[in-house]
Amino acid sequence: MSSPPNQAMSEESGRRNLRMPNDDEVFAVVTEHLGGNHVRLQCADGKTRMGRIPGRMKFRTWINEDDVVLAEPWDWQDEKANVEWRYDGQAADQLRREGHIE
């Protein structure tokens, strides 16, 4: 049997290295579930977009309202975006504390 991981190490600093957006990605907050694999996103650049949850995330990562995500706006339709990453509650709180999102 393996011993449980030591969680004290990550709690000492309280700061984790989080995935930050690339040049073509923005932070966004899920405001509404639209059914299927679509959500409404309020993006950090001030725009509201229709977000699409890709198949690779659809069943592995549950995305709920008020979740903080990374979205990649489409080049050809700026009002739509792909959801690329979801932050858990602790990571979202850290992003808010550091001023990345409101």
N, C-alpha and C positions, 0 to 999 in steps of 0.2 A: 504494500500500500504506500502511496505517496502522501507526504504531509501537505496540509493546506498551504497555499502561498502566503508569504508574509506581507500583509497589507499595510503594516506600519511604515514601510519605506515610502509608499506613494502618498501617505497621509502627512508625512513630516513637512514637506514643502507646500503641499496643497495645490501645486501647479503642475499640469501635465503638458507635454508637447502635443498640440492639437493639429489636425490637418487644416491648413489655411488654403484659401481659394487661389487657384491659378489665375492667370491674366483674364481668361474668359469665363470665370466663375464668380458668383456673388453669394453672400449670405442671404437667406430667406427664412421667413417664418410661415408655417402652414396655417392658413386661416380657415380653410374649409375642405371637407372631403366631397368630391364631386361624383363619386361612384367609380367602380372599376379601378383603373390604375391612374386616375387623374385627381389632382388636388389644386386648390387655389393658393398661390404663393404671394406674400407681400415681401418684395425683394428690398435689399439694403439700398439699392440705387433709386428707390422711390416708386418703382413701377409694380403694378399687380400683374402677375402672369399666371397662365394655366400651366401647371407642372405635370409632367408625365413620369411615373415611377417605372423604370426599366425592369424587364423581366428578371434580371439577375438580382434585383433587390426585392421584388414583389412579395415573395414568400419567406425570405430570410430576415427582412428588416421591416417591422411594422411601423408605419408612419401615421401619427395621430395629429389632431389639431393642436396648435401651439408648439409643435416640434420645430427645432432649429435645424435647417438643412443647408447644404451647398447646392446651388442650382446653376446650371449652365444654359444661358439663353441661346435659342436657336439663331444661327446666322441669318437665315432667310425669313424668319417670322419672329420678331423681337417680343411679341406678346406671349410666346410659349417658351418653355424651358424643360430640360431634363433634370430630375433630381439625381445628384451624384453621390451624396453622402448625408447621413443623419447623425446628429450629435446627441448623446445621451444627456440626461438632466444636469449632471455635474459639469460636463463640458460646456453646455449652453450657459450655465451660471458663470463659468469662468470667462466665456466670451463676452458676456454682459459686463462683468466686473472690469475687464480690460478695455471696454469701450468699442469693441468691434461691431456689436449690434445693440439695438435699443431694448 
